[in-house]
Amino acid sequence: MNEKQGVIYILTNPSFPEYVKIGYANDINRRLQQLNRSESIPFAFRVYATYEVSSRLSDLKIHSIIDKLNPNLRSVESFNGKQRVREFYAMSPEDAYSILEAIAEIHGCTDKLHLATVSAEDKAAEETAQEIDTESTERASNFSFSKCQIPVGELIEYCETPDITAEVVDDRNVRYNGEVMSLTALAKLLSGKKYSIAGPKFFKYKGEWLNDIRHRLGV
């Protein structure tokens, strides 16, 4: 008796853009529901590509090929004394797709390989995740007005509305509408963003982005 036809899938997730998940599912939609039921990851998994197969263990053959090509790509770690080997690979979805494409071409089954269409919602989620990652990197390097040669008493302008200004009151804080706050707090207030952000990217000084000033001065 033939096994029920399923697919080898390539999944991406904006939460960890450096990895792809490669596995098998009888029902890809049900598999997505299972994965996305968890609240432990910020963004949902989405399908990058699928390859129709008739064998449940086909994905293990793909894993074996990738592991032989580069054994360092697979996500492997030890936790509580046990080794955790997962279906995650440190590779781009394009590279993962190229492997499936090559296999499909060898077997004359390119009609069974399908590249998913990226929806506007998925694209927006990816952009948001990338923005958050950038914010996190920039927050790791604390901004300093003095190092950027911006004196106390000077005004900085908000990026969206240059007429909105704030006065520098010390090395890290500004005064807006009579209230002293950090750049990050003011950026969240004005932008309406809920997640933690890097304040300097939202403001300019004399027409130059604060981050550009920081990079230009090497601080």
HELIX and SHEET records of a PDB file:
HELIX    1   1 ILE A   28  LEU A   35  1                                   8    
HELIX    2   2 SER A   58  LEU A   69  1                                  12    
HELIX    3   3 PRO A   93  ILE A  106  1                                  14    
HELIX    4   4 THR A  110  LYS A  112  5                                   3    
HELIX    5   5 ALA A  120  ARG A  139  1                                  20    
HELIX    6   6 LEU A  183  SER A  191  1                                   9    
HELIX    7   7 GLY A  199  PHE A  202  5                                   4    
HELIX    8   8 LEU A  210  LEU A  217  1                                   8    
SHEET    1   A 6 ARG A  74  PHE A  79  0                                        
SHEET    2   A 6 LYS A  82  TYR A  89 -1                                        
SHEET    3   A 6 VAL A  20  ALA A  25 -1                                        
SHEET    4   A 6 GLY A   6  THR A  12 -1                                        
SHEET    5   A 6 ARG A  46  VAL A  53 -1                                        
SHEET    6   A 6 LEU A 113  LEU A 115 -1                                        
SHEET    1   B 6 GLU A 179  SER A 182  0                                        
SHEET    2   B 6 ASN A 173  TYR A 176 -1                                        
SHEET    3   B 6 THR A 165  VAL A 168 -1                                        
SHEET    4   B 6 LEU A 155  TYR A 158 -1                                        
SHEET    5   B 6 PHE A 203  TYR A 205 -1                                        
SHEET    6   B 6 GLU A 208  TRP A 209 -1                                        
END                                                                             
